[in-house]
Amino acid sequence: ILEPLNMRKQWYQRRVRGNGLDIIPDDFYKELKQYCSLFKGIARTLKMQIEFMNKIQEFCYDNINFIKTYQKVIFMLYHGNVLEEDAIVEWYKNAHSSKGQTEFLAQMEKMVTWLENAEEEDDSDEDEE
């Protein structure tokens, strides 16, 4: 799914001066966001959402220019209501791909902590009622 977007515009061609690292411009995320309704239709179940996250992980790993973008893509898909909290947490704890797992788990650590804390706060709010 991401490969055609990548090839169409060659998002990774911009380089950071001095260190030669590739960066992905914000236009990539804007274009990707346009596909959220399509992604919702594909990733309807928890299992499909986790599989989708793994496919994105593998794409980012296989296309080194995207390796630092994983968390931003997942965050955008979460806010686009494509991915649910439970899918993200399950991917992080048990269902991630082995390809580049150290890199991707490190990227996702803060987001997963935030999601778990938000879920705990929601649970305690419900208990108080």
Buried (B, 14 or more C-beta within 10 A) or exposed (E): EBEEBBEEEEBBEEEEEEEEEBBBEEEBBEEBBEBBEEBBEEBEEBEEBBBBBBBBBBBBBEBEBBBBBBBBBBBBBBEBEBBBBEBBBBBBEEBBBEBBEEBBBEBBEEBBEEBBEEEEEEEEEEEEE
